[in-house]
């Protein structure tokens, strides 16, 4: 073979091998990004069993989402069962979800007690008094209520409860807090004391608490499910005191950021999508480095102004780690792929730095490890 031809062949072989190595490295990078973004997504779904829940099982397998949230009722189909029939059924459902997931899932629920209880006595679960009623009794009874809640959540495989509420009962007529007894007290110190007791009770059973709704929903005059509450004139710094008292202490917890508007905190953006609120106030001022979760991005407080795609990107830019979409006020079987696509494009376009994604992924994986969900090291998948 002439030397020139041989050299050309050798060059082509080296170039082909180099291209293959680059392609492999690129693919590995994309898989890693996909995993990190998947872990930042928590969604609701339809289905009470493995067959009926085939859409979410597909999404768990394909997109490695980090968590799901269970609901009792289907908002769009009031007579239909969403996810909850009985203890045995919930156990089987959770087992099916976890079995197909490479990384253990956060299985979340809103089980505050009182009116906000997805698990009810009719499903075979013990009832829990509302926060307001517990706040009128000795704090030991709140700890016991947390223990009972933690015990039955653990029994069915739920590992995260978006409770207790840290909202201060500033406005007893607030349609979403005070009027439905979701606050322990009008005194911030009492809220902190009782919320901590409830969280500690659940923590005995390994349940991750969800402190909400930062920076404080108790003074609102309207419901964020229906629009964006303006708390500019009613909110005060005392509503931050329960967070200042409890953040960073045991037991394990996340913080849920509420959909509120406060002109003096951020004149342009709802609190849940606000960098000054999420990063400057919660991260830096209160020195919180744990997992931050958005409230449901399908609430009209958000959807009246933003698409879900836009809201998810803004939430991550603001500093949240998990974007929560209940997929209940509106049902979209493709919601997970849409969220993954929008966040991935935001990274590729430079709208979200890759380091911002890594920070959230690291916090999520640390919480899964600290809570006992992670046994093996799967962080490098």
Order of alpha helices (4+ residues) and beta strands (2+ residues): alpha-beta-alpha-beta-alpha-beta-beta-beta-alpha-alpha-beta-alpha-beta-beta-alpha-beta-beta-beta-alpha-alpha-beta-alpha-alpha
